[in-house]
Amino acid sequence: MSRERGFALYSRPGCHLCEDMLAALAALPGTAGVPIEVLDVDADPATRARYGHKIPVLLFDGELVCHGRLDAEEVHKALATGR
């Protein structure tokens, strides 16, 4: 049984860095068609404790890719290796 691979972007409303990362990720070659789920970091206390001061935080298949600013090289590594 296979599950769809994808990105999770932890964000919070009004976060311009989060919006910038989402736009940069969507425009990055090689990411077309890969789902991006935007999640409110404050929706879960454990997630808020883990990532709240680091947003935006980008995961691929549950594994950390980058935070703060988009790291295109790390995104491409994640896609290539399926982290």
A tleap script that builds the chain and sets N, CA, C and O, in Angstrom:
source leaprc.protein.ff14SB
mol = sequence {
  NMET SER ARG GLU ARG GLY PHE ALA LEU TYR
  SER ARG PRO GLY CYS HIE LEU CYS GLU ASP
  MET LEU ALA ALA LEU ALA ALA LEU PRO GLY
  THR ALA GLY VAL PRO ILE GLU VAL LEU ASP
  VAL ASP ALA ASP PRO ALA THR ARG ALA ARG
  TYR GLY HIE LYS ILE PRO VAL LEU LEU PHE
  ASP GLY GLU LEU VAL CYS HIE GLY ARG LEU
  ASP ALA GLU GLU VAL HIE LYS ALA LEU ALA
  THR GLY CARG
}
set mol.1.N position { 0.851 -1.182 0.000 }
set mol.1.CA position { 0.000 0.000 0.000 }
set mol.1.C position { 0.891 1.236 0.000 }
set mol.1.O position { 1.668 1.432 0.934 }
set mol.2.N position { 0.792 2.065 -1.021 }
set mol.2.CA position { 1.641 3.250 -1.096 }
set mol.2.C position { 0.849 4.474 -0.661 }
set mol.2.O position { -0.361 4.562 -0.869 }
set mol.3.N position { 1.549 5.397 -0.066 }
set mol.3.CA position { 0.887 6.649 0.302 }
set mol.3.C position { 1.542 7.763 -0.475 }
set mol.3.O position { 2.702 7.671 -0.876 }
set mol.4.N position { 0.787 8.806 -0.680 }
set mol.4.CA position { 1.275 9.934 -1.462 }
set mol.4.C position { 2.349 10.694 -0.688 }
set mol.4.O position { 2.187 10.998 0.494 }
set mol.5.N position { 3.422 10.988 -1.363 }
set mol.5.CA position { 4.498 11.777 -0.763 }
set mol.5.C position { 4.115 13.243 -0.829 }
set mol.5.O position { 3.400 13.671 -1.735 }
set mol.6.N position { 4.603 14.015 0.149 }
set mol.6.CA position { 4.283 15.423 0.094 }
set mol.6.C position { 4.964 16.247 1.165 }
set mol.6.O position { 5.609 15.730 2.076 }
set mol.7.N position { 4.793 17.559 1.018 }
set mol.7.CA position { 5.356 18.529 1.942 }
set mol.7.C position { 4.326 18.932 2.985 }
set mol.7.O position { 3.125 18.948 2.718 }
set mol.8.N position { 4.806 19.254 4.162 }
set mol.8.CA position { 4.006 19.898 5.199 }
set mol.8.C position { 4.743 21.170 5.583 }
set mol.8.O position { 5.930 21.138 5.910 }
set mol.9.N position { 4.039 22.278 5.542 }
set mol.9.CA position { 4.618 23.566 5.906 }
set mol.9.C position { 3.923 24.063 7.165 }
set mol.9.O position { 2.741 24.408 7.144 }
set mol.10.N position { 4.674 24.095 8.263 }
set mol.10.CA position { 4.130 24.641 9.501 }
set mol.10.C position { 4.252 26.149 9.455 }
set mol.10.O position { 5.325 26.699 9.208 }
set mol.11.N position { 3.133 26.803 9.698 }
set mol.11.CA position { 2.999 28.234 9.528 }
set mol.11.C position { 2.088 28.774 10.613 }
set mol.11.O position { 1.603 28.031 11.466 }
set mol.12.N position { 1.862 30.075 10.567 }
set mol.12.CA position { 0.807 30.683 11.383 }
set mol.12.C position { 0.258 31.850 10.589 }
set mol.12.O position { 0.975 32.465 9.800 }
set mol.13.N position { -1.015 32.156 10.798 }
set mol.13.CA position { -1.634 33.240 10.038 }
set mol.13.C position { -0.855 34.553 10.188 }
set mol.13.O position { -0.426 34.920 11.282 }
set mol.14.N position { -0.687 35.242 9.064 }
set mol.14.CA position { -0.008 36.530 9.060 }
set mol.14.C position { 1.506 36.454 9.036 }
set mol.14.O position { 2.171 37.484 9.142 }
set mol.15.N position { 2.062 35.274 8.902 }
set mol.15.CA position { 3.524 35.105 8.884 }
set mol.15.C position { 4.032 35.342 7.456 }
set mol.15.O position { 3.833 34.507 6.573 }
set mol.16.N position { 4.687 36.486 7.241 }
set mol.16.CA position { 5.164 36.787 5.882 }
set mol.16.C position { 6.289 35.851 5.449 }
set mol.16.O position { 6.399 35.539 4.264 }
set mol.17.N position { 7.124 35.397 6.379 }
set mol.17.CA position { 8.175 34.440 6.018 }
set mol.17.C position { 7.564 33.119 5.555 }
set mol.17.O position { 8.083 32.468 4.647 }
set mol.18.N position { 6.459 32.732 6.187 }
set mol.18.CA position { 5.767 31.503 5.804 }
set mol.18.C position { 5.185 31.635 4.403 }
set mol.18.O position { 5.297 30.726 3.581 }
set mol.19.N position { 4.567 32.773 4.147 }
set mol.19.CA position { 4.013 33.027 2.815 }
set mol.19.C position { 5.108 33.029 1.761 }
set mol.19.O position { 4.925 32.497 0.666 }
set mol.20.N position { 6.249 33.628 2.092 }
set mol.20.CA position { 7.381 33.656 1.155 }
set mol.20.C position { 7.884 32.244 0.872 }
set mol.20.O position { 8.175 31.907 -0.276 }
set mol.21.N position { 7.990 31.409 1.927 }
set mol.21.CA position { 8.481 30.048 1.724 }
set mol.21.C position { 7.506 29.252 0.861 }
set mol.21.O position { 7.926 28.505 -0.022 }
set mol.22.N position { 6.227 29.405 1.109 }
set mol.22.CA position { 5.219 28.690 0.327 }
set mol.22.C position { 5.303 29.085 -1.148 }
set mol.22.O position { 5.266 28.220 -2.023 }
set mol.23.N position { 5.415 30.370 -1.422 }
set mol.23.CA position { 5.513 30.836 -2.803 }
set mol.23.C position { 6.786 30.329 -3.471 }
set mol.23.O position { 6.755 29.901 -4.625 }
set mol.24.N position { 7.898 30.375 -2.755 }
set mol.24.CA position { 9.172 29.915 -3.315 }
set mol.24.C position { 9.143 28.411 -3.571 }
set mol.24.O position { 9.663 27.938 -4.581 }
set mol.25.N position { 8.535 27.662 -2.654 }
set mol.25.CA position { 8.438 26.216 -2.827 }
set mol.25.C position { 7.580 25.877 -4.038 }
set mol.25.O position { 7.949 25.021 -4.842 }
set mol.26.N position { 6.443 26.542 -4.172 }
set mol.26.CA position { 5.542 26.280 -5.298 }
set mol.26.C position { 6.197 26.612 -6.634 }
set mol.26.O position { 5.887 25.982 -7.646 }
set mol.27.N position { 7.101 27.597 -6.651 }
set mol.27.CA position { 7.769 28.014 -7.889 }
set mol.27.C position { 9.032 27.212 -8.189 }
set mol.27.O position { 9.598 27.335 -9.275 }
set mol.28.N position { 9.473 26.403 -7.248 }
set mol.28.CA position { 10.734 25.670 -7.399 }
set mol.28.C position { 10.580 24.548 -8.425 }
set mol.28.O position { 9.661 23.734 -8.320 }
set mol.29.N position { 11.481 24.499 -9.425 }
set mol.29.CA position { 11.413 23.415 -10.406 }
set mol.29.C position { 11.492 22.051 -9.708 }
set mol.29.O position { 12.277 21.852 -8.780 }
set mol.30.N position { 10.676 21.143 -10.172 }
set mol.30.CA position { 10.683 19.793 -9.616 }
set mol.30.C position { 9.641 19.545 -8.544 }
set mol.30.O position { 9.448 18.409 -8.112 }
set mol.31.N position { 8.962 20.608 -8.108 }
set mol.31.CA position { 7.959 20.428 -7.057 }
set mol.31.C position { 6.532 20.413 -7.594 }
set mol.31.O position { 5.589 20.178 -6.839 }
set mol.32.N position { 6.368 20.660 -8.878 }
set mol.32.CA position { 5.027 20.670 -9.461 }
set mol.32.C position { 4.364 19.313 -9.243 }
set mol.32.O position { 4.955 18.266 -9.507 }
set mol.33.N position { 3.143 19.353 -8.764 }
set mol.33.CA position { 2.404 18.116 -8.548 }
set mol.33.C position { 2.640 17.464 -7.203 }
set mol.33.O position { 1.936 16.521 -6.840 }
set mol.34.N position { 3.625 17.953 -6.451 }
set mol.34.CA position { 3.878 17.406 -5.117 }
set mol.34.C position { 2.982 18.169 -4.139 }
set mol.34.O position { 3.059 19.395 -4.060 }
set mol.35.N position { 2.139 17.461 -3.399 }
set mol.35.CA position { 1.229 18.153 -2.489 }
set mol.35.C position { 1.970 18.954 -1.417 }
set mol.35.O position { 3.010 18.536 -0.909 }
set mol.36.N position { 1.402 20.115 -1.091 }
set mol.36.CA position { 1.921 20.965 -0.019 }
set mol.36.C position { 0.760 21.234 0.930 }
set mol.36.O position { -0.207 21.904 0.568 }
set mol.37.N position { 0.862 20.713 2.138 }
set mol.37.CA position { -0.164 20.952 3.141 }
set mol.37.C position { 0.336 22.027 4.095 }
set mol.37.O position { 1.391 21.875 4.709 }
set mol.38.N position { -0.419 23.113 4.218 }
set mol.38.CA position { -0.063 24.193 5.129 }
set mol.38.C position { -0.799 23.941 6.441 }
set mol.38.O position { -2.026 23.843 6.473 }
set mol.39.N position { -0.027 23.839 7.522 }
set mol.39.CA position { -0.565 23.499 8.834 }
set mol.39.C position { -0.316 24.627 9.820 }
set mol.39.O position { 0.757 25.231 9.821 }
set mol.40.N position { -1.295 24.908 10.650 }
set mol.40.CA position { -1.160 25.932 11.685 }
set mol.40.C position { -0.329 25.356 12.831 }
set mol.40.O position { -0.755 24.413 13.499 }
set mol.41.N position { 0.831 25.911 13.050 }
set mol.41.CA position { 1.742 25.412 14.088 }
set mol.41.C position { 1.121 25.518 15.472 }
set mol.41.O position { 1.502 24.777 16.378 }
set mol.42.N position { 0.172 26.428 15.648 }
set mol.42.CA position { -0.448 26.636 16.953 }
set mol.42.C position { -1.644 25.723 17.217 }
set mol.42.O position { -2.220 25.756 18.305 }
set mol.43.N position { -2.020 24.911 16.233 }
set mol.43.CA position { -3.194 24.047 16.375 }
set mol.43.C position { -2.964 22.904 17.365 }
set mol.43.O position { -3.920 22.376 17.935 }
set mol.44.N position { -1.725 22.527 17.567 }
set mol.44.CA position { -1.398 21.412 18.450 }
set mol.44.C position { -0.308 21.862 19.421 }
set mol.44.O position { 0.723 22.367 18.978 }
set mol.45.N position { -0.503 21.694 20.731 }
set mol.45.CA position { 0.507 22.150 21.700 }
set mol.45.C position { 1.890 21.529 21.495 }
set mol.45.O position { 2.899 22.210 21.679 }
set mol.46.N position { 1.954 20.265 21.123 }
set mol.46.CA position { 3.253 19.616 20.906 }
set mol.46.C position { 3.966 20.199 19.695 }
set mol.46.O position { 5.177 20.417 19.719 }
set mol.47.N position { 3.206 20.447 18.640 }
set mol.47.CA position { 3.791 21.046 17.438 }
set mol.47.C position { 4.244 22.475 17.721 }
set mol.47.O position { 5.311 22.897 17.276 }
set mol.48.N position { 3.429 23.210 18.461 }
set mol.48.CA position { 3.800 24.588 18.818 }
set mol.48.C position { 5.090 24.590 19.635 }
set mol.48.O position { 5.970 25.421 19.411 }
set mol.49.N position { 5.201 23.658 20.583 }
set mol.49.CA position { 6.413 23.580 21.409 }
set mol.49.C position { 7.638 23.215 20.569 }
set mol.49.O position { 8.732 23.729 20.800 }
set mol.50.N position { 7.447 22.329 19.601 }
set mol.50.CA position { 8.575 21.855 18.790 }
set mol.50.C position { 9.013 22.863 17.731 }
set mol.50.O position { 10.209 23.075 17.532 }
set mol.51.N position { 8.047 23.487 17.051 }
set mol.51.CA position { 8.368 24.320 15.889 }
set mol.51.C position { 7.964 25.780 16.007 }
set mol.51.O position { 8.291 26.573 15.124 }
set mol.52.N position { 7.266 26.160 17.066 }
set mol.52.CA position { 6.676 27.486 17.159 }
set mol.52.C position { 7.617 28.649 16.951 }
set mol.52.O position { 7.228 29.662 16.370 }
set mol.53.N position { 8.859 28.524 17.420 }
set mol.53.CA position { 9.825 29.625 17.272 }
set mol.53.C position { 10.689 29.491 16.028 }
set mol.53.O position { 11.566 30.320 15.787 }
set mol.54.N position { 10.444 28.444 15.234 }
set mol.54.CA position { 11.270 28.191 14.053 }
set mol.54.C position { 10.526 28.436 12.741 }
set mol.54.O position { 11.123 28.328 11.670 }
set mol.55.N position { 9.229 28.765 12.806 }
set mol.55.CA position { 8.454 28.825 11.569 }
set mol.55.C position { 9.012 29.858 10.607 }
set mol.55.O position { 9.591 30.858 11.032 }
set mol.56.N position { 8.843 29.623 9.326 }
set mol.56.CA position { 8.220 28.459 8.731 }
set mol.56.C position { 9.121 27.225 8.826 }
set mol.56.O position { 10.347 27.320 8.762 }
set mol.57.N position { 8.481 26.078 8.978 }
set mol.57.CA position { 9.186 24.800 9.042 }
set mol.57.C position { 8.629 23.923 7.933 }
set mol.57.O position { 7.418 23.726 7.833 }
set mol.58.N position { 9.524 23.396 7.097 }
set mol.58.CA position { 9.120 22.560 5.975 }
set mol.58.C position { 9.555 21.123 6.211 }
set mol.58.O position { 10.727 20.847 6.468 }
set mol.59.N position { 8.589 20.209 6.118 }
set mol.59.CA position { 8.862 18.777 6.230 }
set mol.59.C position { 8.515 18.120 4.898 }
set mol.59.O position { 7.661 18.603 4.154 }
set mol.60.N position { 9.189 17.017 4.614 }
set mol.60.CA position { 8.830 16.185 3.472 }
set mol.60.C position { 8.679 14.767 3.987 }
set mol.60.O position { 9.624 14.186 4.522 }
set mol.61.N position { 7.497 14.218 3.824 }
set mol.61.CA position { 7.185 12.886 4.357 }
set mol.61.C position { 7.538 12.779 5.839 }
set mol.61.O position { 8.027 11.747 6.300 }
set mol.62.N position { 7.283 13.859 6.577 }
set mol.62.CA position { 7.497 13.851 8.019 }
set mol.62.C position { 8.905 14.155 8.477 }
set mol.62.O position { 9.160 14.208 9.680 }
set mol.63.N position { 9.819 14.355 7.558 }
set mol.63.CA position { 11.216 14.633 7.902 }
set mol.63.C position { 11.535 16.103 7.635 }
set mol.63.O position { 11.135 16.662 6.613 }
set mol.64.N position { 12.257 16.716 8.565 }
set mol.64.CA position { 12.633 18.119 8.432 }
set mol.64.C position { 13.481 18.351 7.191 }
set mol.64.O position { 14.456 17.639 6.949 }
set mol.65.N position { 13.099 19.352 6.411 }
set mol.65.CA position { 13.862 19.762 5.231 }
set mol.65.C position { 14.599 21.066 5.534 }
set mol.65.O position { 15.809 21.160 5.329 }
set mol.66.N position { 13.867 22.075 6.022 }
set mol.66.CA position { 14.474 23.360 6.337 }
set mol.66.C position { 13.498 24.185 7.168 }
set mol.66.O position { 12.322 23.844 7.297 }
set mol.67.N position { 14.009 25.271 7.723 }
set mol.67.CA position { 13.144 26.205 8.435 }
set mol.67.C position { 13.705 27.604 8.287 }
set mol.67.O position { 14.891 27.786 8.013 }
set mol.68.N position { 12.838 28.596 8.472 }
set mol.68.CA position { 13.248 29.992 8.342 }
set mol.68.C position { 13.201 30.484 6.909 }
set mol.68.O position { 12.411 31.366 6.576 }
set mol.69.N position { 14.028 29.928 6.079 }
set mol.69.CA position { 14.084 30.264 4.648 }
set mol.69.C position { 14.146 28.965 3.850 }
set mol.69.O position { 14.676 27.957 4.315 }
set mol.70.N position { 13.595 29.012 2.643 }
set mol.70.CA position { 13.619 27.829 1.791 }
set mol.70.C position { 15.050 27.507 1.375 }
set mol.70.O position { 15.789 28.381 0.921 }
set mol.71.N position { 15.427 26.255 1.533 }
set mol.71.CA position { 16.732 25.765 1.099 }
set mol.71.C position { 16.472 24.851 -0.099 }
set mol.71.O position { 16.156 23.673 0.066 }
set mol.72.N position { 16.607 25.403 -1.295 }
set mol.72.CA position { 16.281 24.673 -2.520 }
set mol.72.C position { 17.084 23.384 -2.639 }
set mol.72.O position { 16.562 22.367 -3.095 }
set mol.73.N position { 18.333 23.420 -2.237 }
set mol.73.CA position { 19.171 22.218 -2.319 }
set mol.73.C position { 18.617 21.108 -1.441 }
set mol.73.O position { 18.584 19.949 -1.855 }
set mol.74.N position { 18.182 21.449 -0.231 }
set mol.74.CA position { 17.614 20.442 0.669 }
set mol.74.C position { 16.279 19.919 0.152 }
set mol.74.O position { 15.970 18.739 0.324 }
set mol.75.N position { 15.488 20.778 -0.475 }
set mol.75.CA position { 14.229 20.333 -1.074 }
set mol.75.C position { 14.509 19.313 -2.164 }
set mol.75.O position { 13.867 18.264 -2.216 }
set mol.76.N position { 15.458 19.613 -3.030 }
set mol.76.CA position { 15.791 18.686 -4.110 }
set mol.76.C position { 16.359 17.385 -3.572 }
set mol.76.O position { 16.068 16.320 -4.118 }
set mol.77.N position { 17.159 17.441 -2.519 }
set mol.77.CA position { 17.666 16.213 -1.897 }
set mol.77.C position { 16.525 15.371 -1.352 }
set mol.77.O position { 16.506 14.153 -1.526 }
set mol.78.N position { 15.572 16.024 -0.690 }
set mol.78.CA position { 14.428 15.306 -0.121 }
set mol.78.C position { 13.612 14.620 -1.220 }
set mol.78.O position { 13.207 13.467 -1.074 }
set mol.79.N position { 13.378 15.331 -2.305 }
set mol.79.CA position { 12.628 14.748 -3.420 }
set mol.79.C position { 13.369 13.585 -4.055 }
set mol.79.O position { 12.757 12.591 -4.444 }
set mol.80.N position { 14.680 13.707 -4.160 }
set mol.80.CA position { 15.482 12.667 -4.813 }
set mol.80.C position { 15.610 11.420 -3.953 }
set mol.80.O position { 15.598 10.302 -4.467 }
set mol.81.N position { 15.733 11.611 -2.653 }
set mol.81.CA position { 15.970 10.464 -1.773 }
set mol.81.C position { 14.697 9.931 -1.142 }
set mol.81.O position { 14.667 8.820 -0.614 }
set mol.82.N position { 13.636 10.746 -1.203 }
set mol.82.CA position { 12.388 10.323 -0.594 }
set mol.82.C position { 12.465 10.247 0.911 }
set mol.82.O position { 11.699 9.522 1.546 }
set mol.83.N position { 13.410 11.010 1.494 }
set mol.83.CA position { 13.620 11.024 2.944 }
set mol.83.C position { 12.490 10.402 3.636 }
set mol.83.O position { 12.487 10.321 4.865 }
savepdb mol mol.pdb
quit
